[in-house]
């Protein structure tokens, strides 16, 4: 009997800046360029984000968002960090 091939479900990754208040996700990558908005993430920023704990596998949660693309309050474990939207845009997450 013929069985069609089953493909694993496609995982949808988005930027941390696209999560809504109260949502969380698992960090997948930090990109040196935020595609789509033209913001450059210099290596120094990528290293700084990693030093702050933004590393693949960690879960992050958006605690608070300011209006009009303002800063985000993000929690990693018990640590709260404020990020610009452009900085959050270079962090790729898989929504939980």
N, CA, C and O atoms as CSV, one atom per row, in Angstrom:
chain,resi,resn,atom,element,x,y,z
A,1,UNK,N,N,0.840,-1.172,0.000
A,1,UNK,CA,C,0.000,0.000,0.000
A,1,UNK,C,C,0.892,1.244,0.000
A,1,UNK,O,O,1.882,1.292,0.730
A,2,UNK,N,N,0.556,2.239,-0.802
A,2,UNK,CA,C,1.326,3.474,-0.924
A,2,UNK,C,C,1.078,4.385,0.265
A,2,UNK,O,O,-0.067,4.639,0.640
A,3,UNK,N,N,2.157,4.872,0.852
A,3,UNK,CA,C,2.050,5.856,1.932
A,3,UNK,C,C,2.822,7.091,1.500
A,3,UNK,O,O,4.007,6.999,1.176
A,4,UNK,N,N,2.170,8.236,1.491
A,4,UNK,CA,C,2.909,9.450,1.131
A,4,UNK,C,C,3.971,9.748,2.177
A,4,UNK,O,O,3.814,9.446,3.360
A,5,UNK,N,N,5.047,10.346,1.708
A,5,UNK,CA,C,6.133,10.704,2.626
A,5,UNK,C,C,5.634,11.730,3.630
A,5,UNK,O,O,4.927,12.673,3.275
A,6,UNK,N,N,6.005,11.537,4.866
A,6,UNK,CA,C,5.619,12.490,5.901
A,6,UNK,C,C,6.810,13.375,6.201
A,6,UNK,O,O,7.906,12.898,6.499
A,7,UNK,N,N,6.576,14.655,6.118
A,7,UNK,CA,C,7.626,15.620,6.389
A,7,UNK,C,C,7.430,16.173,7.784
A,7,UNK,O,O,6.295,16.353,8.226
A,8,UNK,N,N,8.517,16.446,8.483
A,8,UNK,CA,C,8.360,17.051,9.800
A,8,UNK,C,C,7.693,18.414,9.665
A,8,UNK,O,O,7.870,19.088,8.651
A,9,UNK,N,N,6.928,18.829,10.672
A,9,UNK,CA,C,6.283,20.129,10.576
A,9,UNK,C,C,7.321,21.237,10.431
A,9,UNK,O,O,8.392,21.188,11.036
A,10,UNK,N,N,6.988,22.226,9.625
A,10,UNK,CA,C,7.891,23.354,9.416
A,10,UNK,C,C,7.873,24.242,10.654
A,10,UNK,O,O,6.811,24.649,11.124
A,11,UNK,N,N,9.049,24.534,11.171
A,11,UNK,CA,C,9.134,25.406,12.339
A,11,UNK,C,C,9.206,26.838,11.856
A,11,UNK,O,O,9.941,27.150,10.919
A,12,UNK,N,N,8.461,27.685,12.479
A,12,UNK,CA,C,8.413,29.085,12.080
A,12,UNK,C,C,9.240,29.901,13.055
A,12,UNK,O,O,8.900,30.008,14.233
A,13,UNK,N,N,10.311,30.470,12.567
A,13,UNK,CA,C,11.163,31.314,13.393
A,13,UNK,C,C,10.835,32.769,13.110
A,13,UNK,O,O,10.583,33.146,11.965
A,14,UNK,N,N,10.839,33.585,14.159
A,14,UNK,CA,C,10.588,35.018,14.021
A,14,UNK,C,C,11.613,35.770,14.847
A,14,UNK,O,O,12.363,35.169,15.617
A,15,UNK,N,N,11.645,37.075,14.690
A,15,UNK,CA,C,12.582,37.857,15.510
A,15,UNK,C,C,11.973,38.092,16.884
A,15,UNK,O,O,10.752,38.090,17.040
A,16,UNK,N,N,12.812,38.289,17.857
A,16,UNK,CA,C,12.356,38.567,19.215
A,16,UNK,C,C,11.482,39.815,19.235
A,16,UNK,O,O,10.547,39.903,20.031
A,17,UNK,N,N,11.774,40.771,18.376
A,17,UNK,CA,C,11.002,42.013,18.308
A,17,UNK,C,C,9.562,41.772,17.860
A,17,UNK,O,O,8.699,42.617,18.097
A,18,UNK,N,N,9.285,40.635,17.218
A,18,UNK,CA,C,7.942,40.338,16.722
A,18,UNK,C,C,7.057,39.630,17.742
A,18,UNK,O,O,5.855,39.483,17.520
A,19,UNK,N,N,7.637,39.189,18.859
A,19,UNK,CA,C,6.815,38.581,19.908
A,19,UNK,C,C,5.976,39.658,20.579
A,19,UNK,O,O,6.398,40.809,20.690
A,20,UNK,N,N,4.794,39.276,21.023
A,20,UNK,CA,C,3.913,40.205,21.719
A,20,UNK,C,C,4.164,40.156,23.222
A,20,UNK,O,O,4.793,39.227,23.729
A,21,UNK,N,N,3.666,41.167,23.925
A,21,UNK,CA,C,3.826,41.205,25.378
A,21,UNK,C,C,3.231,39.942,25.990
A,21,UNK,O,O,2.108,39.559,25.663
A,22,UNK,N,N,3.983,39.295,26.879
A,22,UNK,CA,C,3.544,38.070,27.527
A,22,UNK,C,C,3.937,36.797,26.804
A,22,UNK,O,O,3.844,35.710,27.376
A,23,UNK,N,N,4.379,36.910,25.543
A,23,UNK,CA,C,4.780,35.729,24.784
A,23,UNK,C,C,6.234,35.381,25.068
A,23,UNK,O,O,7.023,36.227,25.487
A,24,UNK,N,N,6.571,34.119,24.831
A,24,UNK,CA,C,7.953,33.673,25.028
A,24,UNK,C,C,8.390,32.842,23.835
A,24,UNK,O,O,7.580,32.427,23.006
A,25,UNK,N,N,9.689,32.613,23.774
A,25,UNK,CA,C,10.250,31.818,22.698
A,25,UNK,C,C,11.637,31.329,23.073
A,25,UNK,O,O,12.235,31.788,24.046
A,26,UNK,N,N,12.132,30.400,22.293
A,26,UNK,CA,C,13.460,29.854,22.490
A,26,UNK,C,C,14.394,30.464,21.462
A,26,UNK,O,O,14.086,30.477,20.270
A,27,UNK,N,N,15.531,30.967,21.912
A,27,UNK,CA,C,16.488,31.601,21.008
A,27,UNK,C,C,17.079,30.553,20.073
A,27,UNK,O,O,17.520,29.486,20.502
A,28,UNK,N,N,17.077,30.884,18.785
A,28,UNK,CA,C,17.622,30.001,17.756
A,28,UNK,C,C,18.968,30.530,17.269
A,28,UNK,O,O,19.910,29.759,17.084
A,29,UNK,N,N,19.060,31.841,17.061
A,29,UNK,CA,C,20.291,32.431,16.529
A,29,UNK,C,C,20.310,33.933,16.764
A,29,UNK,O,O,19.276,34.557,17.004
A,30,UNK,N,N,21.517,34.502,16.690
A,30,UNK,CA,C,21.694,35.953,16.673
A,30,UNK,C,C,22.349,36.270,15.345
A,30,UNK,O,O,23.439,35.781,15.049
A,31,UNK,N,N,21.686,37.085,14.547
A,31,UNK,CA,C,22.167,37.405,13.211
A,31,UNK,C,C,22.961,38.700,13.215
A,31,UNK,O,O,22.700,39.602,14.011
A,32,UNK,N,N,23.919,38.777,12.327
A,32,UNK,CA,C,24.697,40.004,12.209
A,32,UNK,C,C,23.970,41.050,11.387
A,32,UNK,O,O,24.355,42.220,11.393
A,33,UNK,N,N,22.945,40.655,10.694
A,33,UNK,CA,C,22.127,41.619,9.953
A,33,UNK,C,C,20.666,41.247,10.171
A,33,UNK,O,O,20.277,40.090,10.010
A,34,UNK,N,N,19.869,42.235,10.538
A,34,UNK,CA,C,18.440,42.028,10.707
A,34,UNK,C,C,17.786,42.212,9.354
A,34,UNK,O,O,17.638,43.335,8.871
A,35,UNK,N,N,17.398,41.110,8.748
A,35,UNK,CA,C,16.841,41.143,7.402
A,35,UNK,C,C,15.482,41.817,7.407
A,35,UNK,O,O,14.669,41.602,8.307
A,36,UNK,N,N,15.248,42.622,6.406
A,36,UNK,CA,C,13.949,43.232,6.226
A,36,UNK,C,C,13.852,44.653,6.730
A,36,UNK,O,O,13.016,45.407,6.231
A,37,UNK,N,N,14.655,45.058,7.686
A,37,UNK,CA,C,14.558,46.414,8.199
A,37,UNK,C,C,15.845,47.195,8.015
A,37,UNK,O,O,15.890,48.390,8.308
A,38,UNK,N,N,16.899,46.535,7.531
A,38,UNK,CA,C,18.132,47.235,7.206
A,38,UNK,C,C,18.995,47.619,8.382
A,38,UNK,O,O,19.928,48.404,8.217
A,39,UNK,N,N,18.721,47.096,9.567
A,39,UNK,CA,C,19.564,47.411,10.714
A,39,UNK,C,C,20.787,46.503,10.711
A,39,UNK,O,O,20.667,45.295,10.508
A,40,UNK,N,N,21.938,47.069,10.930
A,40,UNK,CA,C,23.154,46.264,11.028
A,40,UNK,C,C,23.398,45.906,12.484
A,40,UNK,O,O,23.278,46.747,13.375
A,41,UNK,N,N,23.735,44.666,12.708
A,41,UNK,CA,C,24.137,44.214,14.039
A,41,UNK,C,C,25.627,43.958,13.939
A,41,UNK,O,O,26.053,42.957,13.362
A,42,UNK,N,N,26.409,44.844,14.488
A,42,UNK,CA,C,27.849,44.681,14.432
A,42,UNK,C,C,28.259,43.527,15.340
A,42,UNK,O,O,27.541,43.166,16.273
A,43,UNK,N,N,29.401,42.970,15.058
A,43,UNK,CA,C,29.890,41.846,15.844
A,43,UNK,C,C,29.935,42.196,17.326
A,43,UNK,O,O,29.673,41.344,18.175
A,44,UNK,N,N,30.263,43.438,17.635
A,44,UNK,CA,C,30.295,43.866,19.034
A,44,UNK,C,C,28.948,43.728,19.709
A,44,UNK,O,O,28.874,43.297,20.860
A,45,UNK,N,N,27.873,44.091,19.006
A,45,UNK,CA,C,26.526,43.954,19.570
A,45,UNK,C,C,26.174,42.485,19.733
A,45,UNK,O,O,25.625,42.094,20.764
A,46,UNK,N,N,26.480,41.663,18.733
A,46,UNK,CA,C,26.192,40.233,18.826
A,46,UNK,C,C,26.927,39.619,20.018
A,46,UNK,O,O,26.351,38.818,20.754
A,47,UNK,N,N,28.188,39.990,20.211
A,47,UNK,CA,C,28.952,39.473,21.351
A,47,UNK,C,C,28.376,39.967,22.673
A,47,UNK,O,O,28.326,39.217,23.648
A,48,UNK,N,N,27.943,41.220,22.712
A,48,UNK,CA,C,27.357,41.786,23.932
A,48,UNK,C,C,26.059,41.066,24.286
A,48,UNK,O,O,25.819,40.751,25.452
A,49,UNK,N,N,25.223,40.807,23.279
A,49,UNK,CA,C,23.975,40.083,23.523
A,49,UNK,C,C,24.253,38.683,24.060
A,49,UNK,O,O,23.578,38.220,24.980
A,50,UNK,N,N,25.243,38.013,23.488
A,50,UNK,CA,C,25.609,36.680,23.973
A,50,UNK,C,C,26.119,36.735,25.405
A,50,UNK,O,O,25.814,35.853,26.208
A,51,UNK,N,N,26.899,37.775,25.733
A,51,UNK,CA,C,27.414,37.931,27.094
A,51,UNK,C,C,26.288,38.178,28.100
A,51,UNK,O,O,26.396,37.809,29.269
A,52,UNK,N,N,25.211,38.803,27.633
A,52,UNK,CA,C,24.060,39.054,28.498
A,52,UNK,C,C,23.172,37.819,28.672
A,52,UNK,O,O,22.234,37.832,29.469
A,53,UNK,N,N,23.471,36.758,27.927
A,53,UNK,CA,C,22.712,35.522,28.078
A,53,UNK,C,C,21.827,35.162,26.904
A,53,UNK,O,O,21.118,34.157,26.954
A,54,UNK,N,N,21.852,35.959,25.850
A,54,UNK,CA,C,21.065,35.661,24.655
A,54,UNK,C,C,21.821,34.643,23.814
A,54,UNK,O,O,22.499,35.003,22.851
A,55,UNK,N,N,21.703,33.381,24.179
A,55,UNK,CA,C,22.394,32.300,23.477
A,55,UNK,C,C,21.358,31.271,23.020
A,55,UNK,O,O,20.323,31.108,23.665
A,56,UNK,N,N,21.629,30.578,21.918
A,56,UNK,CA,C,20.689,29.567,21.440
A,56,UNK,C,C,20.332,28.559,22.524
A,56,UNK,O,O,21.187,28.089,23.274
A,57,UNK,N,N,19.046,28.244,22.581
A,57,UNK,CA,C,18.542,27.289,23.559
A,57,UNK,C,C,17.900,27.928,24.771
A,57,UNK,O,O,17.123,27.279,25.471
A,58,UNK,N,N,18.212,29.201,25.037
A,58,UNK,CA,C,17.629,29.890,26.197
A,58,UNK,C,C,16.216,30.364,25.875
A,58,UNK,O,O,15.928,30.746,24.740
A,59,UNK,N,N,15.346,30.338,26.864
A,59,UNK,CA,C,13.982,30.827,26.714
A,59,UNK,C,C,13.917,32.280,27.148
A,59,UNK,O,O,14.446,32.653,28.195
A,60,UNK,N,N,13.265,33.093,26.336
A,60,UNK,CA,C,13.090,34.514,26.641
A,60,UNK,C,C,11.604,34.839,26.638
A,60,UNK,O,O,10.815,34.206,25.936
A,61,UNK,N,N,11.239,35.832,27.430
A,61,UNK,CA,C,9.836,36.253,27.518
A,61,UNK,C,C,9.764,37.764,27.420
A,61,UNK,O,O,10.572,38.472,28.021
A,62,UNK,N,N,8.794,38.260,26.659
A,62,UNK,CA,C,8.567,39.700,26.562
A,62,UNK,C,C,7.679,40.096,27.734
A,62,UNK,O,O,6.504,39.731,27.781
A,63,UNK,N,N,8.239,40.836,28.671
A,63,UNK,CA,C,7.478,41.278,29.839
A,63,UNK,C,C,6.705,42.554,29.555
A,63,UNK,O,O,5.568,42.718,29.999
A,64,UNK,N,N,7.333,43.457,28.808
A,64,UNK,CA,C,6.701,44.742,28.536
A,64,UNK,C,C,7.180,45.287,27.201
A,64,UNK,O,O,8.338,45.110,26.823
A,65,UNK,N,N,6.272,45.954,26.490
A,65,UNK,CA,C,6.601,46.596,25.215
A,65,UNK,C,C,6.130,48.038,25.280
A,65,UNK,O,O,5.035,48.318,25.767
A,66,UNK,N,N,6.945,48.938,24.797
A,66,UNK,CA,C,6.516,50.328,24.687
A,66,UNK,C,C,5.873,50.537,23.328
A,66,UNK,O,O,6.141,49.794,22.383
A,67,UNK,N,N,5.034,51.536,23.234
A,67,UNK,CA,C,4.330,51.815,21.980
A,67,UNK,C,C,5.274,52.369,20.925
A,67,UNK,O,O,6.361,52.859,21.229
A,68,UNK,N,N,4.836,52.278,19.701
A,68,UNK,CA,C,5.522,52.864,18.552
A,68,UNK,C,C,6.943,52.354,18.363
A,68,UNK,O,O,7.835,53.120,17.999
A,69,UNK,N,N,7.157,51.075,18.608
A,69,UNK,CA,C,8.474,50.491,18.360
A,69,UNK,C,C,9.525,50.868,19.376
A,69,UNK,O,O,10.721,50.831,19.087
A,70,UNK,N,N,9.080,51.235,20.574
A,70,UNK,CA,C,10.009,51.598,21.639
A,70,UNK,C,C,10.700,50.378,22.218
A,70,UNK,O,O,10.609,49.283,21.664
A,71,UNK,N,N,11.392,50.569,23.337
A,71,UNK,CA,C,12.156,49.464,23.928
A,71,UNK,C,C,11.278,48.329,24.460
A,71,UNK,O,O,10.087,48.502,24.721
A,72,UNK,N,N,11.907,47.170,24.610
A,72,UNK,CA,C,11.249,45.969,25.127
A,72,UNK,C,C,11.902,45.564,26.437
A,72,UNK,O,O,13.122,45.652,26.578
A,73,UNK,N,N,11.103,45.123,27.392
A,73,UNK,CA,C,11.659,44.511,28.592
A,73,UNK,C,C,11.571,43.010,28.400
A,73,UNK,O,O,10.482,42.452,28.268
A,74,UNK,N,N,12.727,42.360,28.386
A,74,UNK,CA,C,12.834,40.933,28.105
A,74,UNK,C,C,13.383,40.232,29.343
A,74,UNK,O,O,14.307,40.731,29.985
A,75,UNK,N,N,12.815,39.080,29.675
A,75,UNK,CA,C,13.333,38.285,30.796
A,75,UNK,C,C,13.977,37.016,30.275
A,75,UNK,O,O,13.404,36.290,29.461
A,76,UNK,N,N,15.198,36.762,30.770
A,76,UNK,CA,C,15.903,35.508,30.516
A,76,UNK,C,C,16.133,34.918,31.898
A,76,UNK,O,O,16.955,35.420,32.664
A,77,UNK,N,N,15.413,33.863,32.211
A,77,UNK,CA,C,15.484,33.324,33.568
A,77,UNK,C,C,14.935,34.354,34.539
A,77,UNK,O,O,13.786,34.777,34.415
A,78,UNK,N,N,15.743,34.757,35.498
A,78,UNK,CA,C,15.314,35.754,36.478
A,78,UNK,C,C,15.872,37.141,36.180
A,78,UNK,O,O,15.701,38.061,36.979
A,79,UNK,N,N,16.534,37.297,35.045
A,79,UNK,CA,C,17.160,38.567,34.686
A,79,UNK,C,C,16.278,39.345,33.711
A,79,UNK,O,O,15.862,38.812,32.683
A,80,UNK,N,N,15.994,40.606,34.037
A,80,UNK,CA,C,15.233,41.483,33.148
A,80,UNK,C,C,16.207,42.407,32.426
A,80,UNK,O,O,17.086,43.001,33.050
A,81,UNK,N,N,16.049,42.524,31.121
A,81,UNK,CA,C,16.939,43.339,30.291
A,81,UNK,C,C,16.075,44.194,29.367
A,81,UNK,O,O,15.088,43.712,28.812
A,82,UNK,N,N,16.446,45.463,29.204
A,82,UNK,CA,C,15.760,46.362,28.283
A,82,UNK,C,C,16.556,46.399,26.979
A,82,UNK,O,O,17.764,46.634,26.984
A,83,UNK,N,N,15.863,46.165,25.863
A,83,UNK,CA,C,16.495,46.181,24.537
A,83,UNK,C,C,15.754,47.134,23.612
A,83,UNK,O,O,14.537,47.289,23.711
A,84,UNK,N,N,16.492,47.768,22.718
A,84,UNK,CA,C,15.858,48.513,21.625
A,84,UNK,C,C,15.203,47.501,20.689
A,84,UNK,O,O,15.618,46.343,20.625
A,85,UNK,N,N,14.189,47.941,19.973
A,85,UNK,CA,C,13.536,47.046,18.999
A,85,UNK,C,C,14.524,46.577,17.946
A,85,UNK,O,O,14.469,45.427,17.509
A,86,UNK,N,N,15.435,47.467,17.534
A,86,UNK,CA,C,16.426,47.086,16.517
A,86,UNK,C,C,17.368,46.009,17.045
A,86,UNK,O,O,17.792,45.136,16.287
A,87,UNK,N,N,17.701,46.059,18.333
A,87,UNK,CA,C,18.561,45.032,18.929
A,87,UNK,C,C,17.813,43.712,19.033
A,87,UNK,O,O,18.370,42.654,18.741
A,88,UNK,N,N,16.556,43.771,19.448
A,88,UNK,CA,C,15.729,42.554,19.550
A,88,UNK,C,C,15.485,41.944,18.175
A,88,UNK,O,O,15.253,40.741,18.057
A,89,UNK,N,N,15.538,42.781,17.130
A,89,UNK,CA,C,15.282,42.303,15.781
A,89,UNK,C,C,16.330,41.358,15.231
A,89,UNK,O,O,16.050,40.614,14.291
A,90,UNK,N,N,17.528,41.366,15.789
A,90,UNK,CA,C,18.581,40.482,15.278
A,90,UNK,C,C,18.578,39.125,15.979
A,90,UNK,O,O,19.342,38.232,15.614
A,91,UNK,N,N,17.714,38.972,16.987
A,91,UNK,CA,C,17.627,37.721,17.733
A,91,UNK,C,C,16.467,36.899,17.166
A,91,UNK,O,O,15.314,37.328,17.202
A,92,UNK,N,N,16.785,35.724,16.649
A,92,UNK,CA,C,15.772,34.856,16.052
A,92,UNK,C,C,15.294,33.850,17.102
A,92,UNK,O,O,16.102,33.211,17.776
A,93,UNK,N,N,13.974,33.718,17.231
A,93,UNK,CA,C,13.391,32.815,18.225
A,93,UNK,C,C,12.356,31.906,17.587
A,93,UNK,O,O,11.811,32.205,16.524
A,94,UNK,N,N,12.095,30.782,18.263
A,94,UNK,CA,C,10.982,29.912,17.906
A,94,UNK,C,C,9.933,30.138,18.974
A,94,UNK,O,O,10.161,29.806,20.137
A,95,UNK,N,N,8.775,30.701,18.605
A,95,UNK,CA,C,7.744,30.982,19.606
A,95,UNK,C,C,7.322,29.728,20.371
A,95,UNK,O,O,7.266,28.633,19.812
A,96,UNK,N,N,7.029,29.909,21.649
A,96,UNK,CA,C,6.581,28.776,22.485
A,96,UNK,C,C,5.073,28.620,22.400
A,96,UNK,O,O,4.508,27.726,23.030
